[in-house]
Amino acid sequence: MAYKVGLIGAGAMGGAIGTRLLSEDCELFVFDLDKERVAELVAKGAISSNSAADAAQASEFVIFSLNASRIVEVAAFGNGGAVEGAGPETLFIDMSSIDPTETRRFAEKAAEHNIGWVDAPLSGGAPKALIGELTLMLGGEGGHVKKAMECLRLLASNMSHMGPSGAGQTTKIINQVLCGLNFVAVAEATQLALDAGVDATKIPAALAGGRADSAVLQEYMPRYAIKDYDRQGRLANMVKDLNFAQNLALETNTSMPVTAACMEVYKMLVASGLGEEDLPVLMEYFKGPDKANFK
């Protein structure tokens, strides 16, 4: 079944989400401050909206795909925000990765306008979005989550309702801890293989099905090995997400020494100007601070 969907945010992830929804014959109303990004989706059949409110007014579902809590808040509740155009049957679905505490606050604000809010952060990135195989962790009231799944099934092959508002974002933080550590571990193992004279591009197949196997190993070691820096994501996003993890650890008094060590690697690369690059630039870390020169 096709749906009327408002998409707020047409960046790398939002663009992939929008492209997938259009391929499933959804009517897509898109808003983003970056008009070039909007134009890319319009060329595929989307309808450009003048504001988030306009996109919401025409839609059953409003999907947010943005980079920070403050941006989500402005897009949803600010001047010209989605809440101004939404009706009582509109459902807000936030596929951004943001703070769980802020998510609970947004859900409460939406409820004041009789609008449902579901947090639905994702794993799998743009490649999985394009083929409808995302993994989604959902938080929210049961009826809202059930309704959200009707639309989200077009994007995801694995969806789990983790609990009330914020539970999806908390689960995404756990996901990012596991991914963040794994990305660094695979990069380190790749460098060891290269230094030892082993063809690192062959290692994923050699280890497939064993205990060291993972999606990160299979997808990223070949890219690490040949230093494929094609942009499919942002290193800075990992710093943002691991910051959420460390904030949560402070609240829960959880010791996370390995996460802290990996965080320093990410922060060092962001500080060197590589925050907008994709995760394979982790290989630059092994050149040392005086030799790393991606640019």
Disulfide bonds with the S-S distance in Angstrom:
none
